[in-house]
Amino acid sequence: MNVSDFDYELPDDLIAQEPPAERGASRLLVLPREGGGSLAHTRFDALAGYLRAGDLLVLNNTRVFPARLIGHRVPSGGAVECLLVRPVEGGQWEALVHPGQKLKPGARVLFARNGVELHGEILDRHFYGRRTIRLWTASEGGVEAAVDAIGHVPLPPYIKREDRVEDRERYQTVYARERGSIAAPTAGLHFTPDLLQELERRGIERAEITLHVGYGTFKPVRAETVEAHTVDSERFSIDAPAARALSHALRVGRRIVAVGTTTVRALESLDPGPDGEIQPVTGETTLFIYPGRPFRIVEGLVTNFHLPRSSLLMLVAAFAGRERVLAAYREAVAQRYRFYSYGDAMLII
């Protein structure tokens, strides 16, 4: 299967640079998963009308941290930018750094802002600009508090502006709790407390899982064929209450509706028992979902619009069919939906 089969044309002015003025005011394109139905255009706050009592809505409660650090080399003073990708043992981090060619093992860097200093040393080099970096600070609260004080919100590169203070709240779901992501699970950005309460009033059940969104979710597909691509591992966990809710829904035949492709990857990484039993789990997933792979758990999907040729678009195409999804994307372009992280949403049900 060719990666080029997942391409589409998108005018630059449809790439959302700002969140909507009001959370939850985004548009919603409703796509029937099976053939025979027609597209519907509505607002995201009408979501409850497309779900039914007994559906289990599954949310990813990961929380984005300000993982983008801007500083300089020591002692030369040359500019340095570092994106913390994931923690590893011993206070070390896997990171993307720039300029990569100059930052060799042994190089020292300093990040400072708001009176807080964070020191770093490059320990190892990897492919595509990745490094292992050790961080330390004398500031109260340690490295995590220092990162929170001096770090920038890691907005995606297609948002052509610097992050602002308000992005710390808007590039975060209202139910975010578990710190650890370098990007938001963007399908969840549309939910408001009022909408969550309405869903509950209508008998739509809710469960939360955690998948910490890492670089693997957004890594470019450099291969020419889909099957040659791999995704990086991402940490996820399903706690006991979520496992019970999922097990019950599977046993009694209720629909499980995932909010976001990250939630899909976590759920489809599970291995239900013969009676639909899901066990609590904490681990990592490298699951890459593309057309041809069956879905065992997820029956509905809330998702944003994704980049051409991306693994996320391939996942959505696997869920609803490549031709149907690309036709919906063409319709979204024609109707001038807003695309990507701060853009509008799609419900596939």
N, C-alpha and C positions, 0 to 999 in steps of 0.2 A: 504494500500500500504506500503510495507516494505522499510525502509531506505536502507537496503542491496541491493535492486534492483538498486541502483544508485552508485554502487561500480565499480571500474576498477583498473587494475594494471598499475602502473607508475614507471619506473626506476628512482631512485633518481637523476641520472645525467641529466635527462631531465627537472628538475626544474631549471628555469633560475635564476642565482644568480646576473647577471649583465644585464643592458639594452643592446640592440644591439649597435654596435659601432656607427651607424648612425641612428638617429630617422627616422622612416618610412621604414627602411630596413628589417623589419620583414617579415616572410612568412605569407601567407594567404590561409587558406583552405576554399573553397567555397562549401557549402552544400545546395542543393535544399531543400526548406522547404517541398514540396510535393514529393511523390514517383515518380519514373520514370526517374529522372535525375541522373547523376553520379557526384561524387566528382571532384573538380578541385583543382590543386595546383598551386599557383602563389605567387607573392609578394604583400605586402600591398599597394605599390604605384600604383598597377594596379586596385585598387578598383573602380575607376571611370568607367572602362569598364564593370562593372557588375551592374551599376545603370543606370537609364535612366532619360532624361530630364523631369522635373516635379516632380520627387521624392522629398520628404521632409526629409532631414537628420536632426535628432534631437540630439543635444549634451548636455551633462551635464557640465556646466561651473563652478562647485564647485572648490574651491582651497584648497589643503591640507595645514594644518599648522603644525609646528613642535611640535606635541602633546606629545612626549615622554620626560619626565623629569627625570633626575638622580640626586639624592642628598643624604641627610642623616637625621637621626632622631636628634631631639634636646631635651635633651643635650647629649644623649648617643653616637651619632656619627655613629650608625648602618646604613648600606647602605639601601637606599630606591629607588624604581623605581615607577613612576606614569605615567599612560596613561590617558590623559584628553579625556573623551569620548564625553561629551556635556555640554554646560553651562546650569545652572538652575538659578533661581532668586537670587538676592542679592549678586552677585559676587561669587556664589558658582558653583561648577562643580561636575558632576558625573564622577567618575574616577575608573580605575582599578589600584590597588596598590599592591606592593610586598615589603616585606613579609606581606601578609594580616593578619595573625593571631596576629602579634605584633602591628599592627596599629589600635588601638581601638579609639573610640571617645575621644577627648581631646588630642591625640598625636600631637606633633608639628614636622614639617619637614622643611628643608631648601634646596633649589635648587640654586646653584651658578655656574656661568660660565662667562668668559669674563668680569669680574668686575661687573656683574649684580646679584643681589640677589632677590629671590622670596620665600616668606614665605608661609607656609600652615598649616592648622589645620584640622584634621579629625573630622567631625561633626556627621557622622552616618555610620552604617554598613549595607550592603545589601548582597544578595546572590552572590556566585561565585567570591569573592574577590572584589566586587564593594564597593565603599565608596562615600559619599558626602564630598567634601573637599572645604574649603574656602581658597582663595589665596589673597595675598596682597604684595605690594612692594613699596619701597620709590623711585624706579628708575623712571626717566623721561619717560613719555609715558604710564605708568600704566602697568597693568597685561599683556595685549595683547602684548605690545612691549617687556616686559620681557620674555614672553614665546617665542617670535620670536628670541630673542637674545640667550637664553640658551637652548632651546628645541632641540630635535633630531627628524629627519624625522622618522615617525613610520613605518618603513619597516615591512612587514608581517613576522611572525616567521619562515616561510619556507625559507626565505633568510638568510642564515647562515653566516652573516657578520655584522659588525657594519655599520651604515650609514656613508656616506662621504659627503663632501661639495657639490659634483656634484649631489648627489641625490636630493638636494633641487630644482634642475631644471629638472632633468630627471624623477623624480617621481611626475610629474606635467604635465598636458596637456598644449599645447601651447595657448589654449583659456581659461585657468583657470582664474577666476576673483573674484568669491564670496567665501571669506574665511570661512571655517567651517568644512572641512572633516578631518577625521583621517586616511583615506586611499584614494588612487587615484581611480577614475573611469577608470580602466586600459585599457579598450578598446579604450579610447581616446588618450592614450599615443603614438599611432602609427601615428597620424596625424601631418603633417607639414604644414607651411604656404603655400608652393608650392602646396601641394595636395589640400588644401582647395580652393585655387585659381583655380586649374584645375576643381574641381567639380563645382564651380560657373560658369566657362566658358562653361561647358557642360549643363548648365541649371538645375543643381541639386540644389534645394533650401535648405536653412539651417535655423534652429531655435535653440535657446538655452533655456534650462530650468535649474533649480538648484535643486539638491538633495544632501544634505550634508551626505556623507557616514559615518555611525557610526558603532558601534560594532555589531549592529543587522544584517548587511550584512554578517558578517563573523562568527557570533555566531555558535559554533558547534551544529549539530543536535544530541542531546543526546537521543531523543526518539527512540524507535524501529520502530514505524510506522510514516509515513510522516504526517498524519493528526494530530498527537499529538504535532507536533512542532509548536512553535510560533516565530515570528521575532520581534525584538524591533522596536519601532517607529523611524522614521527618518524624519527630516524636509525637506520640499520641497516647491518650488514655481514655478508657471507658470505666467509670466508677460503678459501684454496686447499684445505686438507684437507676442509672442509665441502662445498665445491663438488664435489670428487672423490667423496666419499661419496654425495652426492645424485645425481650423474650416474650412478654405478654402479647405485644402487637403481632409478632410472628405466629404465636400459637393460635390466636383467635382470628387471624386474617385481616388485621387492620392495616391501612396504608401507612408506610413510613415515608415521610417527606423530609428530605435533607435540605438544609439551608446552606448552600455553597458547595463548591467542588471539593473543598477541604474536608467537609463533613462526609461527603460521598467516599472519599479515599479512606477515611478512618473506618467507616461502617463496612465498606466492601472488603476491607482487610480482615474482618472478623470471620470466624469459622463457626457458624451455628451448628449445634448438635442436631441429631435426627428429629428431635421434638421442638426445634427452634430455640433451644436454650443458648443464651449468650452469657459468657463468663466475663467478669471484670478483667481488664487487662491494661498493662502499661508496657509500651514497647516502641518500636519504630516500624515505619512502613516505607517500602520502595515501590508500592503498587503503581503501575502505569496502566490506565484504562483507556483503551482505544477501540474502535469498532470491531466487533467480533467477540468481545468479552461479555459474557452474560452477567446480569445483575441479580444478586441473591437476596438483597435486603431492601434496597432503595426502590420506591415506586413513584416518587414524585420529587421534583427538584426546583428549588428557588435559586437563581443564579444571575450574575451580571453578564454582560457581553464581553467576550474575550478576544485576545489578539489573534490575528491570522496566523496559521501554522503553529499554534501553541498547543502544548499538551492539554491545557484546560479546554480548549475548543474540541480537541479530539475526544475528551471525556464526555462532553455534552453530546457530541455526535454519536458516540457509542450508546448513549442513553435514549436518544430520540430518533436516530437515523441521520446520516450525513446530509442527504439531499434535503430532508425536511428542515434540519437546523440551518443549513446555508440559505434555504429559501426564506426562513424566518429572519435571518440576518439581513438579507437583501430588503425585505419589507421594513425592517427596523431602520435601515439607512434611508429608504424612500420616505419614511414617516418622520425622519430626523430625530430618532432617539439619541440619547447621549450615551457614549460608550465608555467602557472600562471602569476603573475603581470608583470614581465619583459619579458614574453614569447611572442609567436606568436599569431595570431588572426584567427578567423573564421567569415565568412560571411554566414548568413542563409537568403536566399532570394527566 
